[in-house]
Amino acid sequence: MEPTQARYDVIADQGQNTLHLVLQGQLTDDEVERLAVEAVTSARHLSPGFTVITDVSEFDPHSTVVVEPLVRARGQLCEMGCERMISVLADDTADDPTRGDYQVETTTARSASGIVPPSTSESVSARANLK
């Protein structure tokens, strides 16, 4: 299988009050940092109660360090009023009972740091054609 070309997209849809993030391939540390900054900056155009949909179905993080900026951005997005985060995962996660094709998380609880996972997390097993 040929590796996916590394790229990312950040789209704030004000009409749907949704922030769309797409991560593909092996992004560099600098690219992930720029993505995190762009996500927070773009979310400023949305109203409290917005949803974040992150498609990581073709993302291949080369280390856990590369995702640290995303964890920080997630905390900032929660503080900005994100109420739901949906992660679109690769099909090969279907055998993992803790993950579905996409996960929905409701971000109603806040910690002192704002980085604690949302209060509820629900794996959704229904397949969705989001491409």
SVG drawing of the C-alpha trace seen along z (x, -y; Angstrom):
<svg xmlns="http://www.w3.org/2000/svg" viewBox="-26 -35 35 42">
<polyline fill="none" stroke="black" stroke-width="0.4" points="0.0,0.0 1.4,-3.4 1.8,-5.9 -0.7,-8.8 0.8,-12.2 1.1,-14.4 -1.3,-17.2 -4.0,-18.8 -7.0,-21.0 -8.8,-23.3 -12.3,-24.5 -14.6,-26.6 -18.2,-26.3 -20.1,-29.1 -23.5,-28.0 -23.2,-24.6 -21.2,-25.9 -18.6,-23.2 -14.8,-23.1 -13.6,-20.4 -10.0,-19.1 -8.4,-16.6 -5.0,-15.0 -3.4,-12.8 -0.1,-11.0 2.9,-11.7 2.8,-15.4 6.0,-17.0 6.1,-18.5 5.9,-22.0 2.9,-21.0 1.0,-19.7 1.9,-22.8 0.5,-25.0 -2.6,-22.8 -3.2,-23.3 -2.8,-27.1 -5.0,-27.3 -7.7,-25.2 -7.9,-27.5 -7.8,-30.6 -10.5,-29.3 -12.7,-28.3 -12.9,-32.0 -15.3,-32.5 -17.8,-29.9 -20.4,-30.3 -20.2,-28.6 -21.7,-25.1 -19.7,-24.3 -18.7,-20.9 -15.3,-19.7 -15.0,-16.9 -11.5,-15.5 -10.8,-13.0 -7.7,-11.0 -8.6,-8.0 -5.5,-8.6 -3.2,-10.1 0.0,-8.3 1.6,-10.0 5.2,-9.1 5.4,-9.6 3.3,-10.5 5.2,-13.8 3.7,-14.9 0.2,-14.9 1.0,-17.2 0.0,-20.4 -3.3,-18.7 -4.0,-17.9 -3.3,-21.6 -5.6,-22.8 -8.3,-20.4 -8.2,-22.0 -8.3,-25.5 -11.3,-24.5 -13.1,-23.2 -12.5,-26.5 -13.9,-28.3 -17.2,-26.5 -16.8,-23.3 -19.6,-21.0 -19.0,-17.9 -15.9,-16.4 -16.2,-13.7 -13.2,-11.7 -13.3,-9.8 -11.1,-6.8 -9.6,-4.3 -11.5,-1.2 -8.8,1.0 -9.9,-0.2 -13.2,1.8 -11.6,4.8 -10.8,2.6 -13.9,2.7 -13.0,-0.6 -13.2,-2.5 -15.7,-2.7 -15.6,-4.2 -16.1,-7.5 -16.3,-8.6 -18.6,-11.3 -17.6,-13.1 -19.6,-15.7 -17.4,-18.4 -19.4,-19.6 -16.9,-19.1 -13.9,-21.3 -10.8,-20.8 -8.5,-23.4 -6.2,-22.9 -9.1,-22.5 -7.3,-19.5 -9.1,-16.6 -11.2,-14.5 -14.9,-15.4 -17.4,-14.2 -19.0,-11.7 -17.5,-9.7 -19.5,-7.4 -18.2,-5.2 -20.5,-5.0 -20.2,-1.8 -22.4,-2.9 -20.4,-3.4 -20.5,-6.8 -19.3,-7.8 -17.7,-11.2 -15.5,-11.6"/>
</svg>
